[in-house]
């Protein structure tokens, strides 16, 4: 049974902030960020289903279970879709309409999972060659069906079994994951370009925990890989490096190939819009730490949904969102 949660609707005028940060062509001169719900602990992983309903993770602290919530734009109501998500973080729907979840550590499942109707959680893959994942963080489904997911570790005392923090590729046909890339020292957000040929990976290395001889200083950057015919990641390049105080968390794309990235620098919380070369095109300040974003669908395809702090927000844009799975 779904538990009904009261909706809080607040429109926050960001005019004063935008004047300081400069308003571009995407969010306009007077953007208004609408708060849809704000009763969480730490919201993340927003994803939009084909019917337009919006799903997002609420990550718990301590040994409390995380959960997945669902907002319906048609009714403006938010329900608990899954009461114990296994500490789900990133979410995305696959070609079959299943809700995939990157479930992390800190009393979570440390697995790539499916969360079905009624909140049932099924583990798709938990390890590679017997080594259990660190803490799956974010995922993206390629149009051809395979799934890339990042596997850093930020919280949790569970044993770390890998010597590196990998981006993995999961094949639904075999039910197995393989190592895809390790050039990014601590991968976080992942997203695919509209032509399906490029994987973008956020490097969000806060300097801890350390793996072997990897860089011990924080590093925040955005990387790109060319996706081969079989899903292999090739031609790695770093597009831009940010101040080590904070970088990118989750990301989404529009149909023009522009990246919308949740930017975590404490001096500049917001959504950074970046082109394929790493150049900033626009910036939307947010009232708290942004973690992820995703465009709506159908008549709502110009609306950007955002997880910020303890809540869910949205804002109208002049763009059209892109989804790798139609």
N, C-alpha and C positions, 0 to 999 in steps of 0.2 A: 504494500500500500504506500502511496506517495504522501508524504507529509507536506501540508501547505505551509508556506512561509510568507509572512506579510511583506509586501513590497514597499520600499521607501523610495519615493520619487522626489529628487531634488535637482534643480537646475543650477549649476555652478557657473557663474560668469567668469571667464578667464581673460577678459579684455585687458586688465592691467598687466597680467603676466605676459600675454602675447605681445604687448607693445614693447616689453623689455626684450623678448626673445626674437622678435620679428615674425610677422605672419606671412606665409607664402601663399601659393595658389591653391594648395590642397585643402587646408583647414579654413581659409578665409581670414578676414580681418577681425571678426568678432565671434570666435568659436564658442559654442556652448556645450559643455560636457554634462550629460544627464546621469545622475546616480540612479540606478535601477534597484539595487539591493546592497545592503551594507551590514550584514549580520554574521560575517565569517571570521575566520582566524587568519588565514593567509590564502587569498584566492589566486588561482593560476589556470593555465591550460584551456583557454576558452576555445570552443569549437561550435560550428553551426551545422545542424542537420539539414537534409534536403527539404524538409517541411518548414524550415526557418526558425525552429526552436533552438535556443542557445544553451549549451552545456558548459559547465566550468567546474574545476576542482576547488575544493577548500581543504588545504593541507593543515593537519593538526599539529600541535606541539605535545611533547611528552609521549605517553603511550595511548593517547586518545586516537580513535580511528579517523582517518580522513574520509571525505565524502565527495560526491558529485551532485551538483545542483542543476536545475533546468529552468530557464526563463522562457516564457512564451510571449513574444511580442504582441500576439493577438489579444491576450487577456491581461497583460502586464503582471502576471503572477509568477512567482518562483516556487518550485517544489524541490524536495529532496528526491533525487533520482536513485542515488545509491548511498546508503547510510554507512557503509564500511568499504571504501574503495581500495584498500591496500596502499594508501598514501599515493593515490594517483596524482600526477603532475600534468604533463602535456597530454592533450586529447586530440583525436582526429577521427573522422569517419572514413571507412574504407569503401571499396567499390560495391560491396554487398550491403552497405548501410549499417555495418557494425561499428560500434563506438570502441575504438582502440585507445588504450591508456598506457602511458609510461609510468609505471608504479615504482616509487623510490624506496630508499632505506628508512631508518629511524622507525622501526616496527612496521615497515611496509613489506610488500611482496618482492621487491627487487626483480621485477619481471615486466615483460611486454604482455599486456592483458587485453581481454575483451570484456566490456561491461554491458551486460544484456538487460532486457526489460526485467523489472523487479529488483534491479540492483545486483544481479548475480555476476560475480567476477570469475572469469576463467583465465588461467595462465596459458599463454601461447608459447613462451620460451623464457627460461630462467637462467640459462647458462650457455657457454660455448666451451666445448671440450671439457666439461665437468667443472669449469670455473664459473662461479656465480657472479652475476653482474654487480657493479658497484652500487649504482642507484639510477636506473633509467630516468631521464629528465624530460626530454622532449622528443617528438617524433613527427615524421611527415610521410605521407603515402604517395608513392610515385604513380602516375597514370597507368603504368604497366602492372601495378599491383604490389610490388615489393615495398618494404618499409625501411626507412633510415631512422635510427634513433641514437641519441647521445647518452653517454653513460659516465658522467662525472661522479663526484661525491662531495657534498657540502655539509650534510648533517648525517648523524647515525653512527652508532658504535659497532655495527656488524663488521665482521672480518672483511678486509679488502683482499681479494684473491687475484686481481689482475695487476701487472706491473705498469700498465699504462691506462689512460682514460680514453676509450675508443669511441668512434662512431661505428655502429654496427649496421648491417643490412639483414633484414629478416625476409625470408622467402615463404609466403603462405602455402605454396604448393608442397614444400618439404617439411615445413614446421621448424626449420632450423635458422639460426642466425650465424653470420660470419663476420669477421673483422673487416671493416671497410676502410678506415683511415685513422691515423694516430698522430698526424703532424700538429694538430691543434691540441695544446697541452691539457686543456680542460674545456671540452665542448659543452655547449648549452643549447641555445635555440638552433633549430634547423628548419629550412624552407627550400622549396624547389621553384625554379623559374617557370613562367608560363609555357615555354617551349619544351619543358621537361629535360633540358640538357645541362642545367647547372644546379648544384646543391650549394646553398649558402650555410655556413656554420659560424655561430658566434663563439668566440673564445672568451670565457668569463672566468679567468683564473685569479682567484683571490689569495693565492699563495699557500693554501692549506686545504687538505693534507698533501704531503709531498710524496711523489712516487719516484723512487730511485734517484737518479741524477737529473731529473727534469728541472726546469727553471724554478727557482725558489722565490723569485720576485713576482708579484702580481702582474698579470698581463691581460689587457682587454683589447680585443681586435675582432675584425670580421674577415672571414676567409671564404674562398670559393673553390669548388671542384667541378671538373667536367664529368658528367655521368656517361659512362660507356654503354654500349648496346646491352651488355649483360648486367648492368648496374654497378660495374666497377667504377671507383672514384679515381680520376686521373687529373693531371695538370693542376696540381694544387697551387694556389696563389693567395697571398694576403692582400686584401683590398685596402684596409685602413686600420690603423692602431689608435686607440683612444687613451686618454689619461688613465693611469692605473687605479684611480679612485673609484671608477665604475664603468661598466660597459653594457653590452646588450644581453637581454634575457630572451624572451620569446619573440617571434617574428611572423609576419604574414606578407602577402603580395597583392598588388592590384594588377589589372589586365595589361598595364603598360610596363610591367616588370619592375616597378618601384617597390622597395622593401620598406615595410613599416615595422620599426623595431622598438621594443620596450627598453628604454634607456635608464640605467640604474644609478647614474652618478648623483650622489646626495646633493650636490650643488645645482643639479639640473635634471630633476625627475621629469620624464615626459616620453612622448612618442617621436622618435627621430625617423624621418623619411629619407631614404638613401637610394641613389641610383646604382646601377650594376657596376660602377667603377668605384663606389665607396664615397661619393660626394653627397653631402647633406643638401636636401632640397627644401625641407620644411621641418618645423618642430612644433609640437603641441605640448605645452607644460601640463603636468598633472598634479593634483593636490597631495599625492602620496606616492609611494614606490610602485611603479608600473611593472607588471610581470609578463603580460602576454596580450595579444590582440588578434582579432579575426573579423573579416567582413561578413555581413549578413548575406542572405541569398534572395533570389527572386526580386520582388519589388523593393527589398531591403538591401540590395547589393551595394549601395553607396554608404551604408551605415557601418561604422567601425565599432565593434564591441571590444571592451578592454577590461582586464582584471587589474585592479589597482588597490593596494593595501588589503582591506578586508571586504571589498565589494566588487560589484559589476557595474560598469558604466557603458555609455554609448555616445557617439557623436556623428553627425551628418558630415559627409565629405563630398567633394566634387569628383570623386574617383569611382571606379567600378571594381569591386573586389574579385580576386581570382582564387578559385579552389582547384586543387590538383585533381580531385575526384568530383565529377559533375553530379 
